[in-house]
Amino acid sequence: MNVVRYLFAGLFLAIILSSCATGNSTRSTKYARADKRVKYQPVKRERDYIAEKKDKSEERSESKMVRSDMQLRDEIVLKALNLTGREYSPGGKNPDTGFDCSGFTSYVFRLHGIQLGASSDQQAKQGLPKSKHELTPGDLVFFGNQDRISHVGIVASNKNNDLEIIHSTTSAGVKIDNIARSDYWQSRFLFGRDVISEKKDFQ
């Protein structure tokens, strides 16, 4: 009787041990497979965050500068257009007394924080040179001959070979002209200058 009792006890113990071993093996395999499914993702270092922030900041700054450049050009052209009809006056530098050509351009640009020389010859040495097809609204355009610069105006538009400028003329004061349709201005055209792109403090 004791022998039978010992046999049952041994069999029961063997079953329990076998069950525990199987359970542990199943859990071990389950987590091992789960670990394999997890992909390694490197932790971002502080300098990575700094580099990303710098790149995005530079993109925003560049975009802001482009928008500011275009906005400034539009404002200069609009102000110049608002002065059409003002009388011509030799040496004139303000709307109350009238303008000569360089007095007109220097007045308009001064209102927008850009200082120009007093004469067309001095203004022709400022900014960046541009050929006729490169001119954009807000650029300066100069006229004269090989010996001297005699006139300056502000580009209002330059599309499809139609170059329109705003300038103060001796015959009609401040007006807008399409120089592509004027033999007089066409024959005297010299070059253009960009005094806006040099301005760095677009804020």
C-alpha positions as CSV (number, residue, x, y, z in Angstrom):
1,M,0.0,0.0,0.0
2,N,2.8,2.4,0.8
3,V,4.5,1.5,-2.4
4,V,1.4,2.4,-4.4
5,R,1.2,5.7,-2.5
6,Y,4.8,6.6,-3.3
7,L,4.3,5.8,-7.0
8,F,1.3,8.1,-7.2
9,A,3.2,10.9,-5.4
10,G,6.2,10.5,-7.8
11,L,4.0,10.6,-10.8
12,F,2.2,13.7,-9.6
13,L,5.5,15.5,-8.9
14,A,6.8,14.6,-12.4
15,I,3.6,16.0,-14.0
16,I,3.9,19.3,-12.1
17,L,7.6,19.7,-13.0
18,S,6.9,19.0,-16.6
19,S,4.1,21.5,-16.7
20,C,6.3,24.3,-15.2
21,A,9.1,23.6,-17.6
22,T,6.7,23.8,-20.6
23,G,5.2,27.1,-19.3
24,N,8.5,28.8,-18.8
25,S,9.7,27.7,-22.2
26,T,6.5,29.2,-23.9
27,R,6.9,32.5,-22.1
28,S,10.6,32.6,-23.0
29,T,9.9,32.0,-26.6
30,K,7.1,34.5,-26.7
31,Y,9.2,37.4,-25.4
32,A,12.2,36.4,-27.5
33,R,10.1,36.7,-30.6
34,A,8.7,40.1,-29.4
35,D,12.2,41.3,-28.9
36,K,13.1,40.5,-32.4
37,R,10.2,42.5,-33.8
38,V,11.4,45.7,-32.0
39,K,13.6,47.8,-34.4
40,Y,16.5,49.7,-33.0
41,Q,16.0,53.4,-33.0
42,P,19.1,55.5,-32.2
43,V,18.5,58.2,-29.6
44,K,18.8,61.8,-31.0
45,R,21.7,63.7,-29.6
46,E,21.5,67.3,-28.5
47,R,23.7,68.4,-31.4
48,D,21.3,66.8,-33.8
49,Y,18.4,68.9,-32.4
50,I,20.6,72.0,-32.6
51,A,21.5,71.2,-36.3
52,E,17.8,70.7,-37.2
53,K,16.7,73.9,-35.4
54,K,19.5,75.8,-37.2
55,D,18.4,74.5,-40.7
56,K,14.8,75.4,-40.1
57,S,15.7,78.8,-38.8
58,E,17.9,79.5,-41.8
59,E,15.0,78.5,-44.1
60,R,12.6,80.8,-42.4
61,S,15.2,83.7,-42.4
62,E,15.8,83.2,-46.1
63,S,12.1,83.1,-46.9
64,K,11.5,86.2,-44.8
65,M,14.3,88.1,-46.6
66,V,12.8,87.2,-50.0
67,R,9.3,88.4,-48.9
68,S,10.8,91.6,-47.4
69,D,12.8,92.3,-50.5
70,M,9.7,92.0,-52.7
71,Q,7.6,94.0,-50.2
72,L,10.2,96.8,-50.1
73,R,10.3,97.0,-53.9
74,D,6.5,97.2,-54.1
75,E,6.4,100.0,-51.5
76,I,9.0,102.0,-53.4
77,V,7.2,101.7,-56.7
78,L,3.9,102.6,-55.1
79,K,5.3,105.7,-53.4
80,A,6.9,106.8,-56.7
81,L,3.6,106.3,-58.5
82,N,1.8,108.4,-55.9
83,L,4.1,111.3,-56.7
84,T,3.2,111.4,-60.4
85,G,2.1,114.8,-61.4
86,R,4.6,116.7,-59.2
87,E,6.3,119.5,-61.0
88,Y,9.9,119.5,-62.2
89,S,12.3,121.8,-60.3
90,P,16.0,122.1,-60.9
91,G,17.7,120.8,-57.8
92,G,14.3,120.0,-56.2
93,K,14.3,117.3,-53.6
94,N,10.8,117.2,-52.1
95,P,7.2,117.2,-53.3
96,D,6.5,120.8,-52.0
97,T,9.1,122.4,-54.3
98,G,9.2,119.8,-57.0
99,F,11.9,117.4,-58.1
100,D,14.7,117.0,-60.5
101,C,15.4,113.4,-61.6
102,S,18.0,112.5,-58.8
103,G,16.1,114.5,-56.2
104,F,13.0,112.4,-57.0
105,T,14.8,109.1,-56.7
106,S,16.7,110.1,-53.5
107,Y,13.5,111.3,-51.9
108,V,11.6,108.1,-52.6
109,F,14.4,105.8,-51.4
110,R,15.1,107.9,-48.3
111,L,11.5,107.3,-47.2
112,H,12.4,103.6,-47.2
113,G,15.7,103.8,-45.3
114,I,18.0,103.8,-48.3
115,Q,20.4,106.8,-48.8
116,L,21.3,107.8,-52.3
117,G,23.8,110.3,-53.6
118,A,22.6,113.8,-54.5
119,S,23.3,113.5,-58.3
120,S,22.5,110.8,-60.9
121,D,26.2,110.4,-61.4
122,Q,26.7,109.5,-57.7
123,Q,23.7,107.2,-57.7
124,A,25.1,105.4,-60.7
125,K,28.0,104.2,-58.5
126,Q,25.8,102.7,-55.8
127,G,24.4,99.2,-55.6
128,L,24.8,96.3,-58.0
129,P,25.0,96.7,-61.8
130,K,22.2,95.2,-63.9
131,S,21.6,94.9,-67.6
132,K,18.2,95.9,-69.1
133,H,16.6,92.4,-69.1
134,E,17.7,91.8,-65.4
135,L,15.9,94.9,-64.1
136,T,13.1,94.5,-61.6
137,P,10.7,97.0,-60.0
138,G,12.5,99.3,-57.6
139,D,15.8,99.2,-59.4
140,L,17.4,102.4,-60.7
141,V,17.9,103.0,-64.4
142,F,20.3,105.5,-65.9
143,F,20.5,107.5,-69.2
144,G,23.1,109.6,-70.9
145,N,26.0,109.0,-73.3
146,Q,29.6,107.9,-73.1
147,D,30.7,111.2,-71.6
148,R,28.2,111.6,-68.8
149,I,25.1,110.3,-67.0
150,S,22.3,112.8,-67.4
151,H,19.2,111.1,-66.0
152,V,17.9,108.6,-63.5
153,G,14.5,106.9,-62.9
154,I,12.9,104.1,-61.0
155,V,11.8,100.8,-62.7
156,A,8.1,100.3,-62.3
157,S,7.8,97.2,-64.5
158,N,9.9,95.1,-66.9
159,K,7.8,92.5,-68.7
160,N,7.9,91.3,-72.3
161,N,10.5,93.8,-73.3
162,D,8.3,96.7,-72.1
163,L,10.4,98.6,-69.5
164,E,8.3,101.2,-67.7
165,I,10.0,103.7,-65.4
166,I,8.9,106.5,-63.1
167,H,11.0,109.6,-63.3
168,S,10.9,113.4,-63.1
169,T,11.3,114.9,-66.5
170,T,11.9,118.5,-67.4
171,S,8.9,118.6,-69.8
172,A,6.2,117.0,-67.6
173,G,7.5,116.5,-64.1
174,V,7.0,113.2,-62.4
175,K,5.5,110.7,-64.8
176,I,5.6,107.0,-66.0
177,D,7.1,106.2,-69.4
178,N,7.5,103.0,-71.4
179,I,11.0,103.6,-72.7
180,A,10.6,100.6,-75.2
181,R,8.2,102.9,-77.1
182,S,10.4,106.0,-77.0
183,D,13.3,106.4,-79.4
184,Y,14.6,109.2,-77.3
185,W,15.0,107.2,-74.1
186,Q,15.9,104.0,-75.9
187,S,18.9,105.8,-77.5
188,R,20.1,107.2,-74.2
189,F,19.7,104.0,-72.1
190,L,22.9,103.1,-70.3
191,F,22.4,100.5,-67.5
192,G,20.5,99.8,-64.2
193,R,21.6,99.5,-60.6
194,D,20.1,97.5,-57.8
195,V,20.4,99.4,-54.5
196,I,17.8,97.2,-52.7
197,S,19.5,93.8,-52.7
198,E,22.4,95.3,-50.8
199,K,20.2,96.3,-48.0
200,K,20.7,93.5,-45.3
201,D,18.5,94.8,-42.5
202,F,15.2,93.6,-43.9
203,Q,13.2,93.6,-40.7
